[in-house]
Amino acid sequence: MTDKNIGISTMAIHTGNMRDTQYHALTMPIYQSSTFYFDTCEEGGRKFAGQEDGFVYTRLGNPTTAVVEKKVAALEGAEAAAATASGIGAITSAIWSIASAGKQIIADKTLYGCTFSFLAHGISKYGVEVKFIDTSDIEQVKANLKENTCIVYLETPANPNLKIADLELIAKTVHAYNKDIKVICDNTFATPYTQQPLSLGCDVVVHSATKYINGHGDVIAGFVAGSAELISQVKLVGIKDMTGAVLGPQEAFYIMRGLKTFELRMQRHFENAKLVAEFLDKSDKVTKVYYPGLESHPNHNVAAKQMKRGFGAMMSFEVKGGKAAGMKFCNALKLCTIAVSLGDAETLVEHPASMTHSTYSAAELAEAGISEGLVRLSIGLENGEDIVADIKQALDQI
């Protein structure tokens, strides 16, 4: 089923499914095989040469994984998608497929810690120039575009301070300068439920599918989505040759199972997040709430324009008293769990400066707008009033 007019739940459940003509299994089987046999040498030769469709070796493709790739591509409105063994596997596989020595990457200064580390300390060792800017300021984007720019990379909402950048404006600006520059957006926080960067002019979308796409905290996975031509490069160069970040069929099966409740989960996540954000915004123990759904967010109007079904379930906030008070708050929680990652059924809380963004130096944290007192919340699927009650009792102890 490939009809673009079908609903999100229908798409997530049915797109890409292959009928089991042998046993009539309703659920897609797990093809737990590293390799696939050929009836003749000639057939093997044709498949290796790309002259005939089919599976050769699971590092190059697997039936179970192929189905979930089609589902994610459909959700993102992409021609194709590539599954990877982790979110950072998706990010690095995409970037290694595009960048090369002598090229420049423009990246937002506020990124997931491991993405920042890869760009600042990893690929930069191989002759690729990386310039960190604030992509929410379009003048900074314009000022840093150069003849050798190959990628503009950003997250929106950004991890962990929920900064919003105007994807449509950035894509138009970058492509007006050079249509061959690839605008890559990490869409993990927003999810394709509410935001489709490709429809706004971006060229590539990356995900940590560990988060909302799987939704149950039991899989490490990633996806790259974009044009069929680019995804072919990601698979045959970025994954096959550069990173080897191959998603296993067992994990693909779990993601397919998680996607069956994707829309239902996101609706509950968003509903709970709105309740928590509004509570925090009114609390006299909190000095600042970073949530794009609040009108007080500096880029609320941009978020409303490009996040069509809600504002996500991620938020950060500052507690009165700074770092010590923030950590005391986290330690006082009873229902919410101190853990990194996000998008799980459970509500998770973490301290970015010492956890997910510890790869930033103190100066880099300040430059990226990540204070040492910032607390990040991933709002789960519990009853919203119970989440609020737990946050309230923890704030009362400060």
FIMILUM-403456 format. One line per 8 residues: number of its first residue (from 1); their letters; for each residue x negated, y, z of N, C-alpha, C. Coordinates in steps of 0.02 Angstrom, whole numbers. Layout:
// residues N
NUM = A = X:Y:Z:X:Y:Z:X:Y:Z; ...
// end
This chain:
// residues 398
1 = MTDKNIGI = -43:-60:0:0:0:0:-44:62:0; -37:106:-51:-79:165:-57:-40:229:-66; 25:227:-56:68:285:-66:49:339:-16; 27:398:-40:6:452:4:64:484:40; 125:470:20:183:501:51:209:462:111; 181:404:124:204:365:182:178:397:246; 209:380:302:190:408:366:125:380:393; 98:412:445:33:393:472:35:323:501
9 = STMAIHTG = 87:307:539:90:240:568:95:186:515; 137:198:464:144:151:409:77:142:374; 43:197:363:-22:195:329:-73:154:370; -76:169:435:-125:136:479:-112:61:484; -49:42:482:-31:-28:489:-38:-67:424; -19:-36:368:-12:-74:305:-66:-62:252; -96:-3:250:-143:13:196:-202:-36:196; -219:-61:137:-278:-102:128:-269:-175:145
17 = NMRDTQYH = -212:-194:174:-204:-263:195:-207:-312:136; -238:-368:147:-243:-420:96:-198:-479:116; -158:-502:71:-114:-558:86:-154:-624:89; -142:-661:142:-175:-726:150:-134:-778:112; -156:-792:51:-117:-838:8:-128:-911:27; -180:-925:68:-193:-995:86:-150:-1017:146; -151:-976:200:-115:-996:261:-58:-949:280; -51:-894:244:2:-845:257:-4:-812:326
25 = ALTMPIYQ = -65:-801:349:-75:-767:413:-53:-694:406; -13:-671:453:9:-602:452:-47:-554:469; -88:-573:518:-144:-531:540:-206:-547:497; -241:-495:478:-302:-504:438:-352:-547:476; -376:-602:445:-424:-645:480:-492:-611:490; -529:-638:538:-598:-615:549:-643:-660:506; -674:-632:456:-720:-671:414:-789:-668:445; -800:-712:495:-862:-713:533:-915:-752:496
33 = SSTFYFDT = -935:-723:440:-985:-756:398:-1037:-705:375; -1100:-724:378:-1152:-678:356:-1157:-677:280; -1142:-733:248:-1152:-738:176:-1092:-771:142; -1086:-763:77:-1030:-789:38:-1057:-827:-22; -1030:-886:-35:-1058:-928:-88:-1032:-909:-157; -1069:-931:-208:-1051:-921:-278:-1040:-989:-310; -993:-992:-357:-982:-1055:-393:-1038:-1069:-442; -1068:-1016:-468:-1123:-1024:-516:-1175:-970:-505
41 = CEEGGRKF = -1235:-981:-530:-1288:-930:-527:-1267:-867:-567; -1231:-879:-621:-1209:-824:-663:-1162:-778:-624; -1117:-809:-585:-1072:-769:-544:-1111:-727:-493; -1159:-759:-459:-1201:-723:-411:-1237:-665:-443; -1264:-676:-503:-1299:-623:-538:-1255:-564:-554; -1193:-579:-577:-1146:-526:-593:-1128:-485:-531; -1118:-519:-474:-1100:-484:-413:-1158:-442:-387; -1218:-469:-390:-1276:-430:-368:-1286:-369:-413
49 = AGQEDGFV = -1270:-376:-477:-1279:-321:-524:-1222:-270:-521; -1170:-286:-482:-1112:-241:-477:-1066:-246:-537; -1073:-299:-577:-1031:-308:-635:-966:-344:-619; -963:-372:-559:-904:-409:-538:-892:-396:-464; -829:-382:-447:-812:-371:-377:-817:-436:-337; -831:-428:-274:-834:-486:-230:-884:-475:-175; -887:-521:-129:-931:-514:-71:-992:-559:-79; -1048:-532:-58:-1113:-566:-66:-1144:-582:2
57 = YTRLGNPT = -1147:-530:45:-1183:-535:108:-1153:-481:153; -1139:-496:215:-1100:-450:257:-1135:-383:268; -1201:-379:261:-1233:-313:265:-1211:-269:208; -1189:-299:154:-1167:-261:95:-1091:-256:91; -1055:-291:133:-982:-289:131:-953:-353:157; -894:-347:188:-861:-404:219:-785:-394:211; -746:-446:198:-674:-438:186:-638:-403:244; -654:-421:306:-621:-390:364:-639:-316:368
65 = TAVVEKKV = -701:-302:359:-725:-232:363:-696:-191:306; -691:-221:247:-665:-185:189:-593:-160:200; -553:-200:235:-484:-179:249:-482:-118:294; -521:-118:347:-520:-62:393:-549:1:361; -597:-8:315:-623:49:278:-568:83:236; -526:42:205:-472:70:165:-421:107:208; -410:83:269:-363:116:314:-390:185:334; -453:188:353:-481:252:375:-485:300:316
73 = AALEGAEA = -503:276:257:-504:319:198:-435:349:185; -383:308:191:-315:332:181:-296:385:232; -313:373:295:-296:420:348:-331:487:338; -392:486:312:-429:548:300:-415:579:231; -374:545:190:-362:571:123:-424:567:79; -465:516:91:-528:508:54:-522:454:0; -565:457:-49:-567:404:-100:-593:339:-70; -639:345:-23:-670:284:5:-699:300:74
81 = AAATASGI = -715:247:110:-747:254:176:-797:197:185; -846:210:226:-896:160:244:-895:151:319; -890:89:342:-892:74:413:-964:65:436; -979:86:496:-1046:79:523:-1044:53:595; -1101:34:620:-1106:2:685:-1099:50:744; -1099:115:731:-1090:165:784:-1075:232:752; -1055:279:794:-1045:347:768:-1109:378:744; -1163:370:783:-1227:399:761:-1252:362:699
89 = GAITSAIW = -1232:298:691:-1248:262:630:-1214:292:570; -1152:315:579:-1116:349:525:-1149:415:507; -1167:453:559:-1197:519:548:-1264:513:513; -1307:470:538:-1374:463:509:-1371:431:439; -1327:383:430:-1321:352:363:-1298:402:311; -1252:447:330:-1229:498:284:-1284:548:268; -1318:570:320:-1370:621:310:-1430:593:271; -1452:532:287:-1508:502:251:-1490:492:177
97 = SIASAGKQ = -1426:486:160:-1405:476:91:-1406:540:50; -1410:597:85:-1406:662:51:-1472:701:56; -1500:703:116:-1559:745:129:-1623:711:106; -1674:752:92:-1740:727:74:-1791:780:91; -1854:761:90:-1908:807:106:-1904:870:62; -1913:927:93:-1910:990:57:-1841:1022:57; -1790:986:81:-1723:1012:84:-1709:1044:153; -1655:1085:154:-1635:1117:217:-1566:1092:237
105 = IIADKTLY = -1557:1080:302:-1492:1067:331:-1474:1125:377; -1415:1153:368:-1388:1202:415:-1340:1164:461; -1351:1170:526:-1309:1135:574:-1286:1182:629; -1227:1169:654:-1204:1209:711:-1248:1193:771; -1259:1243:813:-1301:1233:872:-1265:1195:927; -1199:1188:922:-1161:1151:972:-1138:1084:942; -1172:1031:963:-1160:965:935:-1164:912:990; -1138:853:976:-1149:796:1020:-1225:788:1030
113 = GCTFSFLA = -1246:771:1090:-1317:771:1107:-1360:730:1062; -1338:669:1043:-1379:626:1001:-1383:651:929; -1329:684:906:-1331:715:839:-1382:772:839; -1379:813:892:-1427:868:898:-1499:840:900; -1509:787:938:-1576:759:944:-1601:732:877; -1557:698:839:-1576:672:774:-1598:729:727; -1559:783:727:-1574:839:683:-1635:878:706; -1639:891:771:-1693:933:798:-1759:897:803
121 = HGISKYGV = -1756:832:820:-1818:796:835:-1828:735:792; -1778:716:752:-1784:656:711:-1799:670:638; -1747:689:601:-1756:699:529:-1803:757:514; -1809:804:560:-1854:861:549:-1927:839:545; -1943:779:570:-2012:753:565:-2030:730:495; -1979:726:451:-1990:698:385:-1984:750:330; -2001:811:346:-2004:864:295:-1937:895:279; -1887:884:321:-1821:916:312:-1816:974:362
129 = EVKFIDTS = -1803:1032:335:-1795:1091:378:-1724:1091:407; -1718:1103:472:-1652:1107:504:-1645:1174:538; -1592:1210:520:-1578:1276:548:-1514:1272:588; -1518:1288:653:-1459:1286:696:-1429:1356:701; -1364:1360:687:-1329:1424:689:-1260:1415:722; -1223:1468:726:-1153:1466:749:-1109:1467:687; -1083:1409:667:-1044:1406:605:-975:1439:612; -955:1455:673:-891:1491:681:-898:1564:660
137 = DIEQVKAN = -961:1586:650:-976:1653:624:-995:1645:550; -949:1661:505:-961:1649:434:-1020:1689:407; -1034:1746:438:-1092:1786:416:-1157:1749:428; -1160:1710:482:-1220:1671:495:-1227:1615:443; -1171:1586:422:-1173:1536:370:-1201:1567:305; -1172:1623:286:-1194:1657:224:-1268:1674:227; -1291:1700:284:-1360:1724:290:-1411:1668:287; -1391:1606:301:-1440:1552:305:-1438:1504:247
145 = LKENTCIV = -1391:1513:200:-1389:1471:140:-1450:1487:96; -1483:1435:73:-1542:1444:31:-1539:1397:-29; -1584:1407:-75:-1585:1367:-136:-1594:1293:-120; -1630:1277:-66:-1643:1207:-49:-1595:1178:3; -1542:1216:20:-1493:1190:67:-1455:1131:36; -1451:1075:72:-1415:1017:45:-1355:998:88; -1354:1018:151:-1300:1000:197:-1284:1058:243; -1220:1069:256:-1197:1110:312:-1159:1062:357
153 = YLETPANP = -1182:1055:419:-1155:1005:465:-1125:1038:526; -1064:1015:544:-1032:1043:603:-981:995:632; -961:1010:694:-904:978:727:-852:1032:741; -789:1016:733:-736:1061:756:-674:1021:771; -649:1024:834:-679:1057:892:-747:1027:909; -791:1070:935:-860:1049:949:-865:1018:1018; -912:973:1023:-927:937:1085:-984:972:1122; -975:998:1183:-920:985:1229:-876:1046:1243
161 = NLKIADLE = -891:1104:1211:-856:1166:1232:-797:1183:1188; -777:1138:1143:-716:1146:1103:-716:1209:1059; -775:1227:1036:-780:1283:990:-747:1264:924; -712:1311:893:-677:1299:830:-710:1338:774; -720:1304:718:-745:1337:657:-692:1330:603; -690:1379:558:-641:1380:504:-667:1339:446; -644:1277:440:-670:1230:391:-657:1254:319; -598:1279:306:-581:1301:238:-626:1360:217
169 = LIAKTVHA = -636:1407:262:-678:1465:247:-751:1444:237; -775:1400:279:-844:1377:273:-854:1340:207; -808:1294:190:-815:1256:128:-813:1301:67; -767:1350:66:-763:1397:10:-827:1437:3; -853:1461:60:-913:1501:60:-974:1462:36; -981:1402:61:-1039:1360:44:-1036:1339:-29; -977:1318:-53:-971:1294:-122:-974:1351:-173; -955:1411:-151:-964:1469:-196:-1038:1484:-206
177 = YNKDIKVI = -1078:1470:-155:-1150:1480:-160:-1182:1425:-202; -1162:1362:-188:-1188:1304:-225:-1141:1246:-216; -1108:1226:-268:-1056:1173:-263:-1085:1106:-244; -1151:1097:-249:-1182:1033:-234:-1200:1025:-160; -1195:1078:-122:-1208:1072:-49:-1150:1034:-18; -1166:985:23:-1115:944:55:-1098:972:124; -1035:988:134:-1010:1009:200:-986:946:236; -1020:931:292:-1004:871:331:-972:893:396
185 = CDNTFATP = -914:864:411:-878:879:473:-869:816:515; -891:819:577:-876:766:625:-805:779:651; -760:733:635:-689:741:651:-667:698:710; -715:677:750:-701:631:805:-652:661:855; -664:723:877:-621:754:928:-550:763:903; -542:787:841:-476:804:815:-438:741:794; -474:695:760:-447:635:728:-407:654:665; -401:607:617:-361:621:557:-287:628:572
193 = YTQQPLSL = -266:612:633:-196:622:650:-177:696:644; -222:740:663:-204:811:663:-247:854:617; -304:828:593:-347:870:552:-380:827:498; -376:850:435:-408:815:379:-457:864:345; -520:862:365:-569:909:337:-576:907:262; -567:849:231:-574:844:158:-521:886:123; -461:888:151:-407:928:121:-421:1003:128; -467:1021:173:-485:1091:183:-547:1110:144
201 = GCDVVVHS = -573:1063:104:-630:1078:61:-696:1047:81; -699:1013:138:-761:980:158:-775:921:112; -837:899:110:-857:845:65:-860:777:99; -877:778:163:-889:717:200:-860:723:270; -830:669:293:-806:665:362:-842:608:397; -864:619:458:-894:565:497:-854:558:562; -854:496:588:-818:481:649:-859:435:694; -853:444:758:-868:390:804:-802:354:815
209 = ATKYINGH = -794:297:782:-731:258:788:-726:223:855; -780:226:894:-780:204:963:-724:239:1002; -708:299:979:-662:342:1015:-590:329:994; -555:379:968:-483:374:958:-463:324:904; -504:314:853:-484:269:799:-475:199:825; -521:176:867:-511:111:901:-466:120:962; -484:167:1005:-440:188:1058:-438:148:1122; -479:95:1127:-473:52:1186:-540:41:1223
217 = GDVIAGFV = -591:78:1203:-654:76:1239:-690:9:1237; -676:-32:1186:-708:-98:1184:-746:-111:1119; -759:-58:1081:-795:-65:1017:-842:-5:1009; -901:-18:982:-946:35:959:-943:33:883; -924:89:851:-916:90:778:-915:162:753; -923:169:688:-919:234:656:-893:228:585; -876:286:555:-853:287:485:-879:350:451; -892:342:386:-906:398:341:-852:396:288
225 = AGSAELIS = -820:452:274:-768:455:223:-782:511:174; -766:500:110:-778:551:59:-763:524:-10; -797:550:-60:-786:527:-128:-813:457:-137; -786:420:-185:-809:352:-198:-883:351:-217; -905:401:-254:-975:405:-275:-1021:413:-215; -1002:459:-170:-1045:472:-112:-1045:412:-65; -986:381:-54:-983:324:-8:-1023:265:-36; -1025:258:-101:-1067:207:-131:-1140:218:-113
233 = QVKLVGIK = -1162:281:-114:-1231:298:-94:-1242:284:-20; -1193:301:21:-1199:288:93:-1207:213:106; -1169:172:70:-1172:100:81:-1237:70:54; -1257:91:-7:-1314:60:-40:-1381:90:-22; -1379:151:6:-1442:184:27:-1441:195:103; -1394:234:126:-1393:253:197:-1389:194:244; -1343:148:230:-1335:90:275:-1381:33:255; -1380:12:191:-1418:-47:169:-1493:-38:179
241 = DMTGAVLG = -1518:21:160:-1591:30:159:-1619:71:217; -1580:120:242:-1609:167:290:-1594:151:363; -1532:137:379:-1515:127:450:-1498:55:468; -1471:17:420:-1449:-51:435:-1392:-53:485; -1355:3:491:-1302:9:541:-1238:-23:517; -1238:-89:514:-1183:-127:484:-1132:-145:538; -1069:-131:525:-1015:-149:571:-999:-223:563; -993:-259:619:-976:-330:617:-902:-340:606
249 = PQEAFYIM = -882:-398:578:-811:-411:565:-769:-415:628; -799:-437:684:-761:-440:747:-740:-370:768; -787:-323:763:-771:-253:781:-720:-223:733; -727:-240:669:-678:-215:620:-608:-239:638; -603:-302:660:-539:-330:680:-509:-291:738; -550:-275:788:-526:-237:846:-501:-168:825; -537:-137:778:-516:-70:755:-449:-75:718; -441:-126:677:-376:-134:643:-320:-142:694
257 = RGLKTFEL = -334:-179:747:-283:-188:799:-269:-122:833; -321:-83:848:-311:-18:879:-272:30:836; -283:27:770:-250:73:725:-175:61:721; -152:2:739:-80:-11:736:-40:35:783; -73:59:836:-40:105:882:-69:175:879; -105:191:826:-142:254:821:-97:315:832; -44:320:793:-1:379:798:33:382:867; 56:327:892:88:326:958:39:349:1012
265 = RMQRHFEN = -22:324:1008:-73:343:1057:-88:417:1054; -97:442:993:-115:513:986:-60:559:1012; 2:541:999:57:582:1024:55:586:1100; 42:529:1134:38:529:1207:-23:566:1232; -80:556:1199:-141:593:1217:-128:668:1215; -99:691:1160:-89:763:1150:-39:791:1201; 14:753:1214:65:774:1262:34:782:1332; -7:734:1352:-40:738:1417:-90:795:1420
273 = AKLVAEFL = -127:804:1365:-178:857:1363:-147:926:1372; -91:938:1340:-57:1002:1347:-37:1014:1419; -12:963:1452:8:968:1522:-52:986:1567; -108:951:1556:-168:962:1597:-198:1031:1583; -202:1050:1519:-232:1115:1502:-192:1172:1533; -126:1168:1530:-85:1221:1559:-92:1223:1635; -100:1165:1667:-111:1165:1739:-178:1198:1756; -232:1178:1721:-298:1206:1734:-300:1281:1722
281 = DKSDKVTK = -264:1302:1671:-263:1373:1653:-233:1417:1707; -190:1387:1748:-157:1424:1802:-191:1415:1870; -240:1371:1873:-272:1356:1937:-320:1412:1959; -316:1431:2023:-362:1483:2048:-431:1454:2065; -439:1388:2056:-505:1356:2067:-545:1352:2002; -514:1371:1946:-545:1365:1880:-554:1434:1850; -614:1447:1826:-628:1514:1798:-616:1517:1722; -622:1460:1688:-614:1461:1615:-595:1391:1591
289 = VYYPGLES = -547:1388:1546:-527:1326:1514:-540:1331:1440; -573:1281:1412:-588:1278:1341:-543:1225:1309; -488:1247:1281:-441:1202:1247:-408:1241:1191; -415:1218:1128:-391:1257:1071:-316:1268:1070; -278:1229:1109:-206:1238:1112:-184:1296:1154; -229:1324:1195:-212:1382:1236:-223:1446:1195; -177:1492:1201:-183:1555:1164:-243:1595:1187; -270:1580:1246:-329:1614:1271:-392:1591:1236
297 = HPNHNVAA = -389:1535:1200:-448:1511:1163:-464:1561:1108; -527:1582:1102:-544:1635:1053:-529:1617:980; -525:1553:964:-510:1533:895:-445:1493:891; -399:1510:935:-335:1474:937:-299:1478:869; -300:1535:837:-265:1543:773:-295:1499:718; -361:1493:718:-393:1450:669:-375:1377:682; -376:1358:746:-357:1290:764:-286:1274:743; -241:1322:754:-170:1312:736:-162:1302:661
305 = KQMKRGFG = -206:1335:622:-202:1331:549:-225:1263:524; -278:1234:555:-306:1173:526:-293:1109:567; -266:1116:627:-248:1058:667:-172:1053:666; -145:1013:621:-74:1017:603:-26:987:653; -47:937:690:0:902:734:-16:910:808; -61:953:825:-79:961:895:-152:981:901; -174:990:962:-240:1020:974:-289:971:1007; -275:908:1002:-321:858:1028:-310:844:1102
313 = AMMSFEVK = -350:798:1127:-345:779:1197:-410:789:1235; -455:829:1206:-518:846:1238:-515:917:1263; -544:929:1321:-550:997:1348:-609:1001:1395; -633:1061:1405:-685:1074:1454:-664:1132:1497; -693:1138:1555:-676:1195:1598:-732:1209:1648; -731:1269:1674:-779:1292:1725:-744:1297:1792; -773:1266:1842:-746:1269:1910:-781:1326:1947; -744:1363:1988:-774:1415:2030:-828:1382:2073
321 = GGKAAGMK = -888:1411:2072:-942:1382:2112:-995:1349:2069; -984:1348:2003:-1035:1324:1957:-1047:1249:1959; -1110:1230:1946:-1129:1160:1938:-1112:1118:2000; -1130:1142:2059:-1118:1103:2120:-1043:1090:2130; -1002:1141:2119:-930:1134:2127:-902:1087:2074; -928:1092:2013:-905:1049:1959:-919:976:1973; -978:962:1999:-996:893:2014:-957:867:2075; -944:911:2123:-903:892:2180:-832:875:2158
329 = FCNALKLC = -807:914:2110:-741:899:2082:-740:829:2051; -789:814:2009:-792:749:1976:-794:693:2027; -834:701:2078:-843:649:2129:-780:638:2171; -736:689:2173:-676:684:2214:-617:653:2177; -624:641:2112:-569:612:2074:-558:539:2094; -496:517:2093:-478:449:2112:-450:409:2054; -409:441:2014:-379:407:1955:-424:415:1894; -445:476:1882:-489:490:1825:-558:461:1839
337 = TIAVSLGD = -591:436:1787:-653:399:1794:-712:439:1768; -767:440:1806:-829:472:1782:-862:425:1732; -861:445:1670:-890:404:1616:-898:447:1555; -950:431:1515:-956:464:1450:-911:428:1401; -914:448:1339:-868:427:1287:-801:463:1297; -753:447:1254:-689:481:1253:-641:442:1210; -578:462:1212:-528:430:1170:-503:363:1195; -521:346:1257:-497:284:1287:-427:292:1315
345 = AETLVEHP = -397:237:1336:-332:240:1370:-338:274:1437; -398:267:1468:-410:298:1533:-432:371:1525; -414:413:1573:-440:481:1574:-511:480:1601; -557:509:1562:-628:509:1578:-653:580:1591; -699:587:1638:-728:652:1654:-804:644:1655; -838:695:1632:-911:693:1633:-940:763:1639; -1005:766:1657:-1042:828:1663:-1091:832:1605; -1074:867:1550:-1114:866:1489:-1188:882:1499
353 = ASMTHSTY = -1205:933:1538:-1274:954:1543:-1320:899:1569; -1293:854:1611:-1335:801:1638:-1321:733:1606; -1272:730:1562:-1253:666:1532:-1257:669:1455; -1201:683:1422:-1199:677:1348:-1244:728:1313; -1260:783:1346:-1300:835:1313:-1366:846:1349; -1390:793:1382:-1454:798:1417:-1513:803:1369; -1502:790:1304:-1556:798:1255:-1571:871:1241; -1526:917:1260:-1538:989:1253:-1582:1013:1311
361 = SAAELAEA = -1628:1057:1296:-1664:1091:1350:-1618:1142:1382; -1638:1171:1439:-1597:1221:1473:-1584:1280:1427; -1636:1300:1390:-1629:1357:1343:-1582:1339:1286; -1586:1278:1261:-1543:1256:1206:-1471:1250:1229; -1460:1228:1291:-1392:1225:1318:-1361:1295:1319; -1400:1343:1344:-1375:1412:1348:-1361:1440:1278; -1405:1425:1231:-1397:1449:1163:-1334:1419:1130; -1319:1358:1149:-1261:1323:1120:-1196:1338:1156
369 = GISEGLVR = -1199:1377:1209:-1139:1394:1247:-1115:1339:1292; -1162:1298:1317:-1145:1243:1362:-1174:1259:1430; -1132:1280:1477:-1157:1299:1543:-1172:1237:1584; -1214:1245:1635:-1231:1188:1678:-1173:1168:1723; -1122:1211:1728:-1064:1196:1769:-1005:1168:1729; -1014:1160:1664:-958:1139:1622:-938:1066:1638; -873:1055:1644:-845:988:1654:-804:970:1592; -813:910:1565:-776:888:1506:-726:834:1525
377 = LSIGLENG = -665:841:1500:-612:793:1512:-588:762:1446; -581:696:1447:-547:660:1393:-482:634:1422; -427:664:1401:-362:648:1432:-335:582:1404; -318:537:1450:-297:470:1430:-222:461:1421; -201:399:1428:-132:380:1414:-91:366:1477; -120:382:1536:-82:373:1597:-22:421:1597; 22:415:1645:75:464:1652:45:533:1667; 65:582:1628:34:648:1632:36:678:1702
385 = EDIVADIK = 91:669:1738:97:698:1804:47:666:1853; 28:604:1840:-22:571:1884:-92:598:1871; -106:614:1808:-171:644:1792:-176:713:1826; -123:752:1819:-123:819:1849:-130:815:1925; -95:768:1956:-98:760:2029:-169:744:2051; -203:701:2014:-272:683:2032:-319:743:2025; -311:780:1971:-353:839:1960:-339:890:2015; -277:899:2034:-259:946:2086:-291:928:2153
393 = QALDQI = -286:864:2172:-315:845:2237:-391:852:2238; -423:842:2180:-496:850:2175:-515:924:2179; -477:967:2146:-490:1039:2150:-479:1065:2221; -430:1037:2255:-415:1060:2323:-472:1045:2372; -516:999:2354:-571:981:2398:-633:1025:2389; -630:1069:2339:-687:1113:2327:-685:1172:2376
// end
